């Protein structure tokens, strides 16, 4: 019970910030979660030395794109497909899975490589190798999560849920990217 008051206070503060400053709060949350996800992946991999470039890359990506792009996407989806529309959840999931996800995955893979200091050709080569397997994995493992997200989670909270799931996805993504880098060396 000793932790309940600080946790309650933090959640109250977080939700107040999410309500009053949604974009900023989602961006900062995404930055923290992306950085922690990358750090966790490095620890799970057994690295003796932390790759700070990778941490910074994931943090910067989370801050500028990981919270903001989904924020605007979900707002757009709510305008295009209102809650009272027939088969609203199915329409939303189709928009997200068939349009947003393929574009966001390509953008994320390329941008993360560039933020880590890779040149354009290396980033494109990594994108070519990882894009289809990553996109198929997103569709396979995260479609049910997104379906639940659209069906049960209030719009204001969807990016947070996406970021929490994203923590584990970042561990998976970072591991895949590092394996591909090791193969190409």
C-alpha positions as CSV (number, residue, x, y, z in Angstrom):
1,X,0.0,0.0,0.0
2,X,3.0,2.3,0.5
3,X,3.4,2.6,-3.3
4,X,-0.3,3.3,-4.0
5,X,-0.2,7.0,-3.2
6,X,2.8,7.9,-5.3
7,X,1.5,5.7,-8.1
8,X,-1.9,7.3,-7.9
9,X,-0.4,10.8,-7.9
10,X,1.8,9.9,-10.9
11,X,-1.1,8.5,-12.8
12,X,-3.2,11.6,-12.0
13,X,-0.4,13.8,-13.2
14,X,0.1,11.8,-16.3
15,X,-3.6,11.8,-17.3
16,X,-3.9,15.5,-16.6
17,X,-0.9,16.1,-18.9
18,X,-2.4,13.7,-21.5
19,X,-5.7,15.7,-21.4
20,X,-4.1,19.2,-21.4
21,X,-1.1,18.6,-23.6
22,X,-1.8,15.4,-25.5
23,X,0.9,15.7,-28.2
24,X,3.7,16.7,-25.9
25,X,2.8,14.0,-23.4
26,X,2.6,11.3,-26.1
27,X,5.9,12.4,-27.6
28,X,7.7,12.3,-24.2
29,X,6.1,9.0,-23.3
30,X,7.1,7.5,-26.6
31,X,10.7,8.8,-26.2
32,X,11.0,7.2,-22.7
33,X,9.4,3.9,-23.7
34,X,11.5,3.6,-26.9
35,X,14.7,4.3,-25.1
36,X,13.9,1.8,-22.3
37,X,12.8,-0.8,-24.9
38,X,16.2,-0.4,-26.7
39,X,18.1,-0.5,-23.4
40,X,16.2,-3.7,-22.4
41,X,17.0,-5.3,-25.7
42,X,20.7,-4.5,-25.2
43,X,20.6,-6.0,-21.7
44,X,18.7,-9.1,-22.9
45,X,21.2,-9.6,-25.6
46,X,24.0,-9.6,-23.0
47,X,25.9,-6.6,-24.2
48,X,28.8,-5.7,-22.0
49,X,28.8,-2.1,-23.3
50,X,25.7,0.0,-24.0
51,X,25.3,1.3,-27.6
52,X,24.5,4.9,-26.8
53,X,23.9,5.8,-30.5
54,X,21.2,3.2,-30.6
55,X,19.6,4.5,-27.4
56,X,19.7,8.1,-28.7
57,X,18.3,7.0,-32.1
58,X,15.3,5.2,-30.5
59,X,14.8,8.1,-28.0
60,X,14.8,10.7,-30.8
61,X,12.6,8.6,-33.0
62,X,10.1,8.2,-30.1
63,X,10.2,11.9,-29.3
64,X,9.6,13.2,-32.8
65,X,7.7,10.4,-34.5
66,X,6.7,7.6,-32.2
67,X,4.1,9.6,-30.3
68,X,3.3,12.3,-32.8
69,X,2.6,10.3,-35.9
70,X,0.2,7.9,-34.2
71,X,-1.5,10.8,-32.4
72,X,-2.3,12.5,-35.7
73,X,-3.2,9.2,-37.4
74,X,-5.7,8.2,-34.7
75,X,-7.3,11.6,-34.8
76,X,-7.6,11.3,-38.6
77,X,-9.1,7.8,-38.3
78,X,-11.7,9.1,-35.8
79,X,-12.8,11.8,-38.2
80,X,-12.9,9.4,-41.2
81,X,-14.6,6.6,-39.4
82,X,-16.8,7.8,-36.5
83,X,-17.7,5.5,-33.7
84,X,-21.3,5.2,-34.8
85,X,-20.3,4.1,-38.3
86,X,-21.3,0.6,-39.4
87,X,-18.4,-1.8,-38.8
88,X,-16.3,1.1,-37.4
89,X,-13.7,-1.1,-35.7
90,X,-13.2,-3.2,-38.9
91,X,-12.8,-0.1,-41.0
92,X,-10.3,1.4,-38.6
93,X,-8.2,-1.7,-38.4
94,X,-8.1,-2.0,-42.2
95,X,-7.0,1.6,-42.5
96,X,-4.3,1.1,-39.8
97,X,-3.1,-2.3,-41.0
98,X,-3.1,-1.6,-44.8
99,X,-2.1,2.0,-45.1
100,X,-0.5,3.4,-41.9
101,X,1.4,0.3,-40.8
102,X,3.3,-0.4,-44.1
103,X,4.2,3.3,-44.3
104,X,5.2,3.7,-40.7
105,X,7.3,0.5,-40.7
106,X,9.3,1.6,-43.7
107,X,9.7,5.1,-42.3
108,X,10.8,3.7,-38.9
109,X,13.3,1.2,-40.2
110,X,15.0,3.8,-42.5
111,X,14.9,6.7,-40.0
112,X,16.3,4.6,-37.1
113,X,19.2,3.5,-39.3
114,X,19.9,7.1,-40.2
115,X,19.6,8.3,-36.6
116,X,22.1,5.6,-35.6
117,X,24.6,7.2,-38.1
118,X,24.3,4.9,-41.0
119,X,24.5,6.4,-44.5
120,X,21.6,6.4,-46.9
121,X,22.7,3.3,-48.8
122,X,23.2,1.3,-45.6
123,X,19.8,2.4,-44.3
124,X,18.1,1.5,-47.6
125,X,19.9,-1.9,-47.6
126,X,18.7,-2.6,-44.1
127,X,15.2,-1.5,-45.1
128,X,15.2,-3.9,-48.0
129,X,16.3,-6.8,-45.9
130,X,14.0,-6.2,-42.9
131,X,10.9,-4.5,-44.3
132,X,8.8,-7.5,-45.4
133,X,9.7,-9.8,-42.4
134,X,9.0,-6.9,-40.0
135,X,5.7,-6.0,-41.7
136,X,4.5,-9.6,-41.7
137,X,5.5,-9.9,-38.1
138,X,3.5,-6.7,-37.2
139,X,0.5,-8.0,-39.1
140,X,0.8,-11.5,-37.5
141,X,1.5,-10.5,-33.9
142,X,0.0,-7.0,-33.4
143,X,-3.3,-7.1,-35.4
144,X,-5.3,-8.5,-32.5
145,X,-3.7,-5.9,-30.2
146,X,-4.8,-3.1,-32.5
147,X,-8.2,-4.7,-32.9
148,X,-8.6,-4.6,-29.1
149,X,-7.1,-1.1,-29.0
150,X,-9.7,0.2,-31.5
151,X,-12.6,-1.7,-29.9
152,X,-12.0,-1.0,-26.2
153,X,-9.6,1.8,-25.6
154,X,-10.7,5.4,-25.6
155,X,-9.1,7.4,-28.4
156,X,-7.0,9.6,-26.0
157,X,-5.4,6.4,-24.6
158,X,-4.6,4.6,-27.9
159,X,-1.1,5.9,-28.3
160,X,-0.2,5.0,-24.7
161,X,-1.4,1.4,-25.3
162,X,0.5,1.3,-28.6
163,X,3.6,2.6,-26.8
164,X,3.3,0.0,-24.0
165,X,3.1,-2.8,-26.6
166,X,5.8,-0.9,-28.5
167,X,8.2,-1.5,-25.6
168,X,8.2,-5.2,-26.4
169,X,8.1,-4.6,-30.1
170,X,11.2,-2.4,-29.8
171,X,13.0,-5.2,-28.1
172,X,12.0,-7.5,-31.0
173,X,12.9,-4.9,-33.7
174,X,16.2,-4.0,-32.1
175,X,17.1,-7.7,-31.9
176,X,16.2,-8.2,-35.6
177,X,18.1,-5.2,-36.7
178,X,21.3,-6.2,-34.8
179,X,21.1,-9.8,-36.2
180,X,20.9,-8.3,-39.7
181,X,23.8,-6.0,-39.0
182,X,25.9,-9.0,-37.8
183,X,25.1,-11.0,-40.9
184,X,26.0,-8.2,-43.2
185,X,29.5,-7.7,-41.5
